[in-house]
Amino acid sequence: MRQKSSIPEKSRGERRKRPPGRPRSEQARVAILRTALKLLGEHGFSNLTIEDVAARARVGKATVYRWWPNKAALITDAFAGSATRKLHFPDTGSVHTDMRQQMRQVIKVFRSRRGRILAAILAAGQSDSGLIAAFRERFMKPRRQEAYATLRRGILRGELSKNLDMDLILDSLYGPIYMRFLIRHQKLTPAFVDHLCELVLGGAQPSGKIRARRSK
């Protein structure tokens, strides 16, 4: 006669539960992203391959392609994932403060080791349209959407003109940062960011506020 297990069904179910910690797939994903950044720093974008990333991360090539269609998307996501947390826009109640604080974080990232990764992405993107398109879509666009929301709050509070061209304002704020980062003719400093914000956002105030400031 066959004996029944003495282990209650509930206990057997508990034994089959996944051990605590991140699922294996998430661990693999993080390993792939970290490996991609390391290999980019070692070999540059043109010499980096999905095969090399998979081998170094100890996953199959199909695992990499499950999340990313090509190496441009992978590299961009790897950079974005390493920097995004530091680049969120605050909501302090002042558009000048919000933009200034976020832009100061931008130059911190640019001046860190992540800046070398970004420089490699931008350099390779000049001859690889897929890479620069991935950078715009996966890194720039989410930051841009947050910036739009910040500017809209400033408009609603009456700090900025209602007919503001938000794209022109953002290009005027961040364009000089990218220029100093790439050309290196001047240093990226908090004082530079503060002056830039004052110059650009000051000119974007409602006309009545601009006249009041000039009359002082």
N, C-alpha and C positions, 0 to 999 in steps of 0.2 A: 504494500500500500504506500502510495507516494505521500510524503509529508508536506504539509503547507509551510511556507516560510513563516517563521516567527516574527519577522520584521514587519511592523504595521505599514500599510500602504503609504501613509503620510511620511513616515521616516524614509522609505525607499525613494519617494519623490524628492525629498529634501536632499538626499545623497546625489541625485542626478542634476541638481541645480548648478549653474555656472559659478565657479569660484569668484570671490569678490575681485574687483579691478576692472579695467577697461576690456571690452571684447577684443578678441584677437584681431579682427579686421581693422579696428581703430588703431591698435598698436602698429599694424602693418602700414596703415596710412600715414601715421606720424613718422615712422621710420623712413618711408619713401620721401616725404617732404624734407626731412632733415638731411637725408643723403643727397638729394638733388641740390640743395644749397652748397653742401660741401664739395661736390663734384664740379659745380659751376665755378667755385672759387679756385679749384685746382686746375681745371682744364679749359675753362671758358665755355661759352654757349655752343660754338660751332663744333667742338670736339666732344661735347656731352651727348650720350646716347641713352635711350630708354633701357637698353640691355645692360649698360654699365650701372645705372641706377638700381635696376632690379637685382643684379648680382650683389652689389654692395649692401643693399637693404635686406638681402636674403629672402626675396619674394620672387614669384614667377612674373614674367613679363606681362602675362594676361592680367595679373592683379593690378599692375600700374595702369594698363589701358582701361580697366574697369572704371577708374575715376577720372582719368585725363585722356583726351583724344590724341594729344601730341606733347612733345617736350616743351613747347612754348607755353601751353596751358599749365603744365606741371610746374615749370620754373616760376611763372607769375604767381600761382597759388602759393608756392613755397615762400616767396618773398612776402606776399600779402599776409600770409599767416604769421610770419615772424614779426610783422610791424603793425598790423591793424589795431591790436589792443591799445597801442600807444598813441594812435592817431584819431581817436574819437573826438568829436566836438563837444565841449562842455555846454551847459546852459546856465550861465551865471546871472542872466537878466540884462546883460550888456553885450551888444553885438561886437563892440570893440574888444572887450575882454575875451569873449568867446573865440574870436578869430586870432587874437594875439597869442592866447595860450596854445591853441592848436598849432599855429604856425611855429611857435617855439619848439613844440614836440617834433614837428617835421624836420627842423634843422638838427635836432638831437639825433634823429634816426639817420639823416644824411651824413652826419659827422661820425657815426658809429661804424662798426664793421659791416652793418647792413648797407651802408652807403656804397661800399665797394661792389656789393652784389647788384645794387640798383644801377650803378655806372655800367656794369657788364651787360645788364639787360638793355639799357638804353643804347649802348654802343652797338650791340648785336642787332637791335631792332631797326637800325638805319638800313640794313641790308636784308632784313627778314621781316616782311610785312606781316606774317602770321604772329610773330612775337610781339611786335608793337601793338597789333590789334588786340592780342590777348591781354597785354598790359593795360591798355585803355579800358577794356571791358571788365577785367577781373580785379584790377587795383584802382584805377583812376575813377571809374564810374561810381562805385560805392562811396568813395570819399566825396565825390562831387555832389551826390544826392544828399549827404549829410550837410555839406556846405550850403546847398540851396535852402535847406530847412533852417539853418542858422540865419541866413540873410532874410528869409521870410519873417522870422521872429523879429528881426530888427526893423523891418518895414512896418509890421503890425504895431510895434511900440513907438513908431514915429521917429526912429533913429536914422532911417534911411529913406530916400526918395521912393515914392510909390512906383514910378515908371523906370525903376532901376534895371539896367541890363546886367543880369546876374553873371552871365558868362564872361562879359567884359571885365567886371569887377574881379572875378576869381582869377582870370588870366593875368590881370594887373597885379594881383596879390602874390600869386604863386610863380608867375613867369620869372621875375627877378631872382627868386630862390633857386629855381632850376638853372638859371644862367650862371649864378655864382657857383653853384655846385659843379657844373660841367666845365665852365671856362676857367674858374679859380682865379679870376682877376682880383677878387676881393673876398674877404672872409665872411662866412655865415655866422652872425652873432645875434644874440637877443636884442641888442640895441638896433641892429639893422632891421629886424622884424618889427620892432616897436615903431620905428620911424616910417616904415613901409605901410603899416596899418593906418597910422595917423594920416599919411599922405593920401592913400587911396580911399579909405572909408570917410575921411574928412570931406573929400570932394564929392562923396555920394550922399551927403546929408540933404534933407529938404532945403530948398533955396532960402527959406526964411532963416534957418539956423546958420547957413553959410554966411549970409549977410550980417547976422548978429555977431558972429565970431570975428568977421573982418572989421567991424566997427569998434571992437574993443581995443 
